[in-house]
Amino acid sequence: QPELDPVPGARAHAVPVKPVAGLWQRWQDLLQRLAVLPPGTRQRIAVVGGGAGSVELALAMAHRLEHNPVDIELWCGAPEILQGYNSGARKGVMAALARHGVALELDARVVRVEANRLLLADGRQASFDELFWCTGAAAAPWIAASGLPVDERGFLAVTDSLHSVADARVFGAGDIATQLNHPRPKAGVYAVRQGPVLAHNLRAALLGKPLREHRPQRRFLSLVSLGDRLASADKGPFSATGRWVWRWKDAIDRTFMARFEQLPASMPQGDRGSVAE
């Protein structure tokens, strides 16, 4: 879930992008509200964030609502959008935001949220009718409460074999955990690549076999959807924007999701008293 608690009022008045079920319901509510909006009135939609997720969300909403009376604003607390991306990718994203009429506010750190109003660190205020919160991931409080060691942000501290540094029976991967030897941003690409190592090590631990170690890459390809079937690619100094990038991203996403459409009804069974490998 995005970080909400550091900003007073955010949990009460913002719609976090995760869990997705809550986001989906509020989106449906917004569509219904727009369908009966009195003539001459507009809805102001605010998105708080500055990473790829907030950009994709703002542009997807702008594309879907292009014929509706809405104003969409993206509030980024940093001096530039998509920090860590190269300048070419950022230019492509900013051009897409402008093309879709999404207002980008930089150096706009939200320090408080009230009903239908954002309060910024520089004293500015901004009104909204719907607020979507798409900031960095926050650790669930129960992780630290478990008594297991955590990093400075409260994520489970794990070894390169993806088990707790204090208890080899407890494993963690993805956004819940931090590899202390190789800390990385909370991004799906890292979680996906941890998956096979985690699956192997769970079986190996039960069988008393050696565990594998995971070595996360330092750079990864980032594909950001820009609405209207355009996307931007970023990796190191390389960047590209176009419809072909969108088709590439779409194929990758669909291939990945297809793996979850036909899951086995039950796990394979090994010999009695053993674990299937």
Secondary structure as UniProt FT lines:
FT   TURN            5..6
FT   TURN            8..9
FT   HELIX           10..13
FT   STRAND          15..16
FT   HELIX           20..35
FT   TURN            39..40
FT   STRAND          43..48
FT   HELIX           52..64
FT   TURN            65..67
FT   STRAND          70..75
FT   TURN            83..84
FT   HELIX           87..99
FT   TURN            100..101
FT   STRAND          103..105
FT   STRAND          110..114
FT   TURN            115..116
FT   STRAND          117..120
FT   TURN            121..122
FT   STRAND          125..127
FT   STRAND          130..133
FT   HELIX           141..145
FT   TURN            146..147
FT   TURN            152..153
FT   STRAND          156..158
FT   TURN            160..161
FT   STRAND          163..164
FT   TURN            168..169
FT   HELIX           174..176
FT   STRAND          177..179
FT   TURN            180..181
FT   HELIX           188..207
FT   STRAND          222..225
FT   TURN            228..229
FT   STRAND          231..235
FT   TURN            236..237
FT   STRAND          238..242
FT   HELIX           243..258
FT   TURN            259..261
FT   TURN            272..273
//
